Amino acid sequence: MPKFNGEPDYIHGSEPCLGVLITNLGTPTAPTTKAVRKYLAEFLWDPRVVEIPRPLWWLLLHGVILPTRTSKSAKAYAKVWTDEGSPLLAISKKQRSALQTALDGALTGKVKVELAMRYGEPSIQSALAALRASHARRILVLPLYPQYSASTTASTFDAIAQEFKHLRWLPELRMVNQYAAQPEYINACAEKIKTHWQQKQRSQKLLFSFHGLPKRNLLLGDPYHCECQQTARLIAEKLALKETDWEITFQSRFGKAEWLQPYNVERIATLPGEGIKSIDVFCPGFSADCLETLEEMAMTNHEIFLQNGGESFNYIPALNVEPAHIEALVKIILQHTQGWPERSSVNAETADKESNRQHALRLGAKQ
């Protein structure tokens, strides 16, 4: 049986609100081997991330992966660490604040926006506790992964479901599965690229780089690869690009198994030999700049391109806190909260809350 905590899940007469939980992958608390090892151990132990039988994977993870990868990853994090800490966390906090401000003006009822990382801090557990303390009886979860994958979006659901096991009264729950083709999101991506081209000369080719996944995931039915293709095609169409003007690649390959191709590193190395001396790179699958975009792409892959004869490599930053990005996320939230009281012109649920409270007290309620 579940072990419910001792605090009541509801206080009679309290004003309910809409809770919006935005989530992202996560980050270590510091660019140190100790902090990175802790983060990687949590991240890589998730069976949604690495689908290998647990006993075998435990041996590989603790006997090979963590001892060899932790120090290298810590050095990479140190390259991008800022005065505000992790770039991903710093940007995500600004996204949360911007969404709170925008939704306060867009909804008629009370709304509370919280931020959580699937791995690390702030945790999903702490974010859900904060929403519960704000009396959020309806929660919309928005994982900031435009393209769905079991290793990201589904893993987020797993963590939320695990926390809900400990609640006596569950809130209403909705979850955004993906927004790979959301028009406002596509427009925001296209405008970001256009703005870059207005500020700097357009390169010979535009690369859309997405985070990679094992090919096995695709063969087992994960839609991620297809949604990446859809996103890139729609952005290219919005920019009126010819087929030869752009390509898709996949980055962050890990391990020896075959992953989604073409591999970013290999393709970047071969482009100069084909006469492509200048490229622009945009990562539509990353809602905020992070290690994979700032260190892997803007630094390491930049160097690889130049070493193989390239002359100009331009990384176009993620959407981050761009107004068009926040507007797109607000649109998604409004679409997925239709029918809830906060979307109504009159919040009927709270209109007679004091009357309901008094009635509950007469029936024996303690609060």
Secondary structure by P-SEA (a helix, b strand, c coil): ccccccccccccccbbbbbbbbbcccccccccaaaaaaaaaaaaaccccccccaaaaaaaaccccccccaaaaaaaaaacccccccaaaaaaaaaaaaaaaaaaaccccbbbbbbbbccccccaaaaaaaaaaacccbbbbbccccccccccaaaaaaaaaaaaccccccccccccccccccaaaaaaaaaaaaaaaaacccccccccccccccccccccccaaaaaaaaaaaaaaaaacccccccbbbbcccccccccccccaaaaaaaccccccccbbbbbccccccccccccccccaaaaaaaaacccbbbbbbcccccaaaaaaaaaaaaaaaccccccccccccccaaaaaaaaaaaacccc
